[in-house]
Amino acid sequence: MIRSLQILALLCAFVVLAAWAALGAHRGWTMTAVPIKKTDPITEIEFVEYDHRFVPGVDFLGAGLIGSGTILAFSFILSKFTKPKS
Amino acid sequence: MKPIHTLIIAASSLTALHAEPLTFDFKDPKGVNNVVFKLDAPLESINGTASGVTGTITLDPANPGTATGKIVVATESLTVSNPLMREHLLGEKWLNAKVNPEIIFEIKKISDVEKKDTKGEAKVSGTFTLNGVSKDITVEARVTYLPGKLGDRSGGKMQGDLLVIRSEFEIKRSDYNIQPGQNLDKVSDEITLSLSIAGAAPKS
């Protein structure tokens, strides 16, 4: 049980870190709409079109790592209470 | 009627037609018209756009100083990349989009017009309404008149002229009662607005 929690915590941290890195390692807030600059050829107006996709930011990374840390801390607390008495 | 008289009448009709002001509609079916807003606070920088631009401006290209009209931006069209930030922005503590669905600039006076061919610069004074608060402001605007270019833009479906307006100006959110003095470390008081819009005057 304790070992499983520790593995789960490490796995969570790894998945969160890998997802954040794979989806662009964005160092701002999480985005669900990514701005793309375009220019109208006739009026030469620059405008922004939004590509609706999920880009995790530092808040996603932080929340994921805090979650993993909490699971890990919980596993250590649990190990203290379940230590066999000598 | 003598041919010379016919010619004079035709020529004066053409002059009168040219001098007629045109009404440019800024509801752009291509969705290109936009207003970019930037807030640069010590702890956070917020950038976003608003695309729900409508309104009309009546302008005589030969005499742009007499232009009248208003530009309206739908508050709900304000977009930032972060969904939670957008929810807060449009919520009742900030812009309260449900109660104040429109951001309006109504032209009152145009001065210091500098015209060169189809381009011009001017100072535009008008009433700017945001968050239900109206204030008179003066902004600098650059205008480009593109006669006959509507056909190119609409793929030949419509014929007519285009009017492109660009302006960058700064307002203070405290002037418009948007959480004055609150969260200044993350949401700056100064808001830079960059307007880039094109209006069409179709010819029948």
Boltz contact constraints between the chains, C-beta under 6 A:
constraints:
  - contact:
      token1: [A, 29]
      token2: [B, 82]
      max_distance: 6.0
  - contact:
      token1: [A, 31]
      token2: [B, 81]
      max_distance: 6.0
  - contact:
      token1: [A, 32]
      token2: [B, 83]
      max_distance: 6.0
  - contact:
      token1: [A, 33]
      token2: [B, 81]
      max_distance: 6.0
  - contact:
      token1: [A, 40]
      token2: [B, 32]
      max_distance: 6.0
  - contact:
      token1: [A, 42]
      token2: [B, 149]
      max_distance: 6.0
  - contact:
      token1: [A, 42]
      token2: [B, 152]
      max_distance: 6.0
  - contact:
      token1: [A, 42]
      token2: [B, 153]
      max_distance: 6.0
  - contact:
      token1: [A, 43]
      token2: [B, 164]
      max_distance: 6.0
  - contact:
      token1: [A, 43]
      token2: [B, 198]
      max_distance: 6.0
  - contact:
      token1: [A, 45]
      token2: [B, 32]
      max_distance: 6.0
  - contact:
      token1: [A, 45]
      token2: [B, 196]
      max_distance: 6.0
  - contact:
      token1: [A, 45]
      token2: [B, 198]
      max_distance: 6.0
  - contact:
      token1: [A, 47]
      token2: [B, 32]
      max_distance: 6.0
  - contact:
      token1: [A, 47]
      token2: [B, 34]
      max_distance: 6.0
  - contact:
      token1: [A, 48]
      token2: [B, 49]
      max_distance: 6.0
